[in-house]
Amino acid sequence: MSALGPRPTEPEAWQRWVREAGALLLRRPGAFLGYTAAVAAALLAAHLVAWELLRALMTLLVVTVALVLFVRLALVVDHNRDARPLYVVPGNLDSAVAITVAAGLFAAFGALSPALFSPLAASLEGALTGLGLYEPRLETGAPAPPPMRALLIGPVLVVGGAWGAAALGAVTALLAFGQWFLLPMVALHGAQPGMAMLLSVRAYAANPAAMTGLVGVLLVAVAVLVLSLGWLAVLLLPFFGGLLYTAYRDVFLARAHNHPPGAPVYTEAERLDGLDDPG
């Protein structure tokens, strides 16, 4: 990472970040889909937790760790390296920062729940009842399970509601609180978290137009979730992980474009050790 910290980029740099992130996903779709399947399994396991608050915390934790995982995978793919777990799975420091971020998101969820999430849940239940898709009481007169637990409604709302809200909530919070660069800075360079938070805020001041452009990307992601009934929620995680990587690489590493596909790209330390020498 440059000792000078973040550098200014052109206002439309966010468009390039999106293009380069998409190019990385298309370069190694099998690797991204394989890790996405593992993340989906972890999200499903989190959803099976019976206690609602713990279920929400576990979902946010899986989403945040997944973002770190896909940041690391984007680096591996960019350098044309093997996507083996040793290179991709978050390390101890990455996981600690991800847990801290997830806890912050959970605290925000708890603070906003009475004013935002509870009314939304009530509105959803009313809409489903009006459409004849949900009955608030069983034939016996007892209260019915909430819509999230209903046989046919639940699987749709799991992805569209819980997973989609967690994925978009995580990236929206990172962007809103000036921490868009926190996860890649820690995951890729082992930066001290406090310093990474400060430098991330400085990057916003250096690139106000480019960072504002990312708001439009989030709005498009919301539309994608709505139109797909949420089934594409889990696929947004590798995209946003790649986007975190390409934005960080441009602003902090002064490299705007991906390495060309082909031979592995070695680091300076590896070249000094002679690892790039075929002989």
N, C-alpha and C positions, 0 to 999 in steps of 0.2 A: 504494500500500500504506500502511496506517495506520502512523503513527509510533509508535503504542502497541504494535505487534506483534500477536500472536495474541489473540483474545478467547475467553472461555469460551462454550460453547453448551450446550443441554440434552442430557442423556444419550442421548436417542433421535435426535439430530441425524443420525446415520449413515443412518437410514432415509430422511430427507429428501434426503440427498446421493444416495442410490441412485435415488430417484424422479426427482429433477431431472436426473440424468445420463441416465436412460432417456428422459425427455421430450425432451432435446436430440437424442438419436439418432433418435427418431421424427419430430422436426420436419423434419430434412433427411436422410432415409435415403439418398438418392442420393449426396449428398456423402460421407457416411461410408462407404458401400459402395465408392465409387470410390477413395477413398484406401486402404481396406482391401485392394482388389485390387492396388494398387501395392505395399503392404507384403507381401502374399502372394507377389508376383513377386520381391521382394527376398529374402524368406526362402527361396524356391526356389533362387535363385541362390546364396545362402549354403550351401544344402545340397549343391550340386554340387561344393563344394570337397572335394578328395580327402583332405587331411590332417585327421584327426579333431579335433585340438586347435584348429586354425585354423577349422574348420567350427563348432565350439562357440562360439568367440569371435565370429565373424561373426554367428551367430544371435543371441547375446545383444546384440550391438551394434545389429542391425536392430530387435530388440524394444524396446530402450531408446529409440532414436531415434523409433520409432513411437509410443511413449507420449507423447513430447514433441509430436509432430505432432498427435496427437489432443487433447492439452490445448489447443493453439492453435486447432484446428478447433472445439472446444467453445466457446471464447471467440467466435469468428467467428459461429457459429450463434446463440449466446445474444444477440448484438448485431444479429442479422438482417442480416449483411453477406455479400458475395459470398465464396464459398469458393475464391477463386483461389489458386494456389500462392504468390504473393507474400506473402499474409497467413498462410499455413498452414505452409509448409515451414520447418523449424527454421533459425535463423540460426547464426552462427559460435559465439557463446557457448553457445547451447543445445546445439549439436552437441558442443562441447568437454566440457560437463558430462555429456552422454549417454555419450560415449566413456569418460570417467572412471568413471562408474557401471558401465558394461558391463565395464570392466577389473576393477573390484572384484568383480562377480558372477563373472567368469571365475576370479579368484583363489580365491573361495569354492568354486567348482565343482571346481577342482583340489585344494583341501584336503579336500573331502568325497568325492571320487571313490573313493579306496580303501575308505572305510568305508561308503559309501552307494550310489553309482551303479554301481560295478562289481558288488557283490552283486545289485543289482536287475537288471542286465543278464543276469547268470548265471541268476537266477530266471526271467526272462522267456524266455530260451532254453530252459530246462528245461520250462517250461509249454507252449511252442509245440511242442517235440519230443514231449511227451506227448500233445498233441492231434493229432499227425500233420501239423502245418502246416509243420514245419521239420525238416530232416535235417542234423545237424552235419557229415556227410561226403558227398561226391559219389559217384557210382557208381564212379568210378575209385579211390576210397579217399582222395583228397585232401581236405583240410579245406574245407568249404563257406564261402562268404562269410557274414559275420555277418547276423543277421536283418534289420537295418536296410537291408541291400543286397539282400534277397531280392525277387523280381519282384513278388509279390502282397502280401507282408507289409510291405515297405518303405513303400509309399505311405501305408498306414494309420498305421504307427509314426512316420513323418515328422511328421505333424500331431499325432497323439496323444501321441507321446513327446517328440521334440525340440522342436517348436514349443510344445506345451502346457506342458512343463516350463520352457522359457525364459520364456514369458509369465507363468506363475504364480510362477516363481522370482524374476523381477524385481520384481513387485509385492509379493510376500511379503518379500523382502529390504528394500525401501523401508519397509514397515510395521514390520518387526522391528527395524530399526536406527534408527528414529525419523526417517526421511527422507521421509515421505509427501508433504510439502509442498515438497521441494527442487526437483523438476523444474518445477512450475507457477510457483514463485516466480522462478526464473531465466528461464523461457521467456516469462512474461508481463510481468515488470517488470525484467528485466536485473539482478537482485540479485547482489551479489558472492557466489560460491558458499560461501565460509566462513561469511559472515553468514547465508546462507539455511539452512545446515545447523544452525546454532545456534538460529535462530528456529523451525525445524521441531521440534527437540527441546522447546523451550519450549511449542509448541502442544500437544504430547502431555500435558505437565504440566497445562495448562489444560483439557484435554478428555479425561481418562482413560477415561471410560465410552464416549464416542462413538468413540474410537479403538479400544477393545476390540471394539465392535460390528462393526468392519470385518473382524475375524477370521472372523465368521460368513459374511460375504460371500465370503471366500476359500474357505471350506469348501463353499459352494454351487457356486462355480466349479469346484472339484475334481470334485464330483458331476456337473456338466454335462459336463465333459471325459470322464469315465468312461462315462457313458450314451451319449454321442455318438461313442464310440471316438476322441475327439480331434478330430473334424472341425470342431467349433465353436471350436477353440483360437484361430484368427486373429480370430474375431469378438469375443473377449474383450478384445482390445487397444483398439478404439474405446470399449468400455464402461468399461474401467478408466481410459483417458485422460479420458473425461468425468467419471468419479468423482473423479479427482485434481483436476480443475478445480472441480467443485461444492463439494468439501470445502474447498479453498483459498479459494474466493470467500466462503464462509460464515465461516470462521475468521479470515481476514486482511482481507477487504474488507467484512465486515459486511453482506453481501447474501445472504439465505437462498434466494431464489427466482429462477428465470429471468425475463428480460424477456419480456413478452408477445410472441407472434409478430406480425409486421406490418412497420411502417416501421423503417428502420435506426435504431439507437440510437447517437447520436454521443457522443464523449468530450468532456470539458470543453474541451480544447485545440481540438478541431474546432469546437465551438460558438463559441469566442472568435474563430476564424478565419472564421466565417460560413459554414461548409460545410453547416450544417443549414438554411440559408436557401434556399428553392426559387427565389427570384428571383436 
